[in-house]
Each structure stands twice: as structure tokens, then as C-alpha cells.
């Protein structure tokens, strides 16, 4: 059984990103969700998480050093194109999922003003797991 996302309207985008992770980084356990992260220095204060509604859930910030070979980096702003099931280039004649591969072409994104240079405010990453020894800092 694969991963089921709470908001099914994003299911296609997240499944596509998992497929891209496998294609670009390596195999994933089908039951394993990708973990989202943002490179440091990230302005955490500007993006504080809302407290969880369910008191059984904790919101925790982890600062981890994940090996580069496990990280798939994308542009945060450009990811919203995919989440909204839009095309980067409507005139390309590409299928939705082929067009989405532009997410990994930083030069194309910059030339077409979908993204600016990747920096701490625009880069996001996904990776499959965290090992305890990678954790450098934790805050609640």
C-alpha cells in the first residue's frame, strides 16, 4: 500500500515528486514518506509553525546534516506550480508530468522568471530519513 495524503488534490504532485526522487536519488520504501527540509540559514522566526490543533502532536524544529546524496533540492516558489497542477510552459506540448521536470532545471526557471537563484529563502529539500547522529540542534 502506498502513502495516502490527507488532501487528495495534492496526491498527484506528491506521487510525482516521489517518482522523481527514485529516478534522481534511488529507491524508496513504498510506505516511506519524504521529509521536507530547508537549507540553513533559514529564517525560522519568520516562518514559525502554528501550534498543532491535536495536543498529541508536537511541533519540533530539527537542524540536521543530511548527506548530499540523499537530498533532492527544488525551488519553493516553483513547487507551487506543481501543487496547483499547472504547466510551466503551456506552449511546450509536453504532458503535465514531463513539463514538471522543469522544476529541476534551475537555469530554465530563472530565465522564465519562475525562480530566482536558489538561496535559503527559496530552496527546499526532500530526503527519505534522518539518523540520530545527523541531528545538530533541536527546538520545541
Secondary structure, DSSP 8 states (H G I E B T S, - for coil): -----SSGGGHHHHHHHHHHHHHHT----TT---EEE--SS--GGGG-----SSTT----EEEE---GGG-EEEEHHHHHHHHTT--S-TTS---HHHHHGGGG-HHHHHHTTS--S--TTTEEEEES---GGGEEEEE-
